[in-house]
Amino acid sequence: MHQTQEKTLIYLFNFLFLFAFLLMQATPSQAQNKTLLDHVPKNLADDKKNNFFTVVIENDLFGKGTDQNYTSGVRATYFDVNASFPDVAHKIAELTPTFSINQTSSVFYSLGQNLYTPDDISQVTQDPNDRPWAAYLYASIGMASLTDNHIDELEAAIGVVGPWALGEQTQKFIHSHVSDSPTPHGWRNQLKNEPTLNLAWQRRWPEFWSKAAYGLRLSASPFFGISLGNVHTFANTGFSVRLRPASEMWQDMPARVRPAMPGTGFFEIPEKKWSWFLFGGVDGRAVARNIFLDGNSFRSSHDIDKRYFVGDANIGLALTYDQFRISYTLNHRTKEFKGQDDPDLFGAITLNYRF
């Protein structure tokens, strides 16, 4: 990564942390004193165009233009708003503090694939001082619900790491037929096949702090969460900020590939057909396990000494036209393992269609 890019992102990272500190000194917005359920858009209770479909493509080619570390992530999600919940879902809700199933509760289903490679993808042998080659293929089901002044998200994912995750086939196809990039030669060194199970929960306060002026609204949303499983085990916290037209409260952060800033991707269909919002944020994680660095759980494999604290800082823009929304997020991720040459810089493109 060029030094100018790195310095710019460090300045952004520091600015967002300073902004978070100032927020903690401020008085929470009126929305904290009045339940957010009172502000749920009327069309959420209608049968028209409530559900939405999201496709997220994350790639380092959209950031610093290389193939290394977290090189690619793709996730497709169907969000069923006002879904009918089975009895087991109500039991889970009862076990989650202050989580309730109400008129805002939704179910979402996702399919995804992540790819991880060392710096030099032309090298046939595994570099002992670099991260393992790895691919992750998964399916997940989750719930999201607005209760009082916070949004809870619960998600369970099952999948596989290793050759069954089809990372080699995917990267070689993309490099040959889409990006015209060099052929990767080291996939024979990837992590071995391993079934995976991961559970994640996160909570955020969408309007913890909010200020409207000149037809615009600036708001900040702190969050924290936890992830448990043989893929990722970590605790995280941070905050996001949004700048949007004051008349449009419900423009949620774009959905991303985990681990990432929280966001369902929900958006209101604009009265004037089109709309926009700017967003950014920081996320810090205390990492106990990362299979893509620690290696296989039950079999011998290559591993590397990970860093136990990792941070993300991002900034982005979303544009909405009628039932469609597209967003771009630029994400800076601090070094994840000892000996890593540079932090990661990758971009995410998120496409939403509401129907």
Secondary structure, 3 states (H helix, E strand, C coil): CCHHHHHHHHHHHHHHHHHHHHHHHCCCCHHHHCCHHHHCCHHHHCCCCCCEEEEEEEEHHHCCCCCCEEEEEEEEEEEEECCCCCHHHHHHHHHCCCCCCCCCCEEEEEEEEEEEECCCCCCCCCCCCCCCCEEEEEEEEEEEEEECCEEEEEEEEEEEECHHHCHHHHHHHHHHHCCCCCCCCCHHHCCCCEEEEEEEEEEECCCCEEEEECCEEEEEEEEEEEEEECCEEEEEEEEEEEEEECCCCCECCCCCCCCCCCCCCCECCCCCCEEEEEEEEEEEEEEEEEHHHHCCCCCCCCCCCECCEEEEEEEEEEEEECCEEEEEEEEEECCCECCCCCCEEEEEEEEEEEC
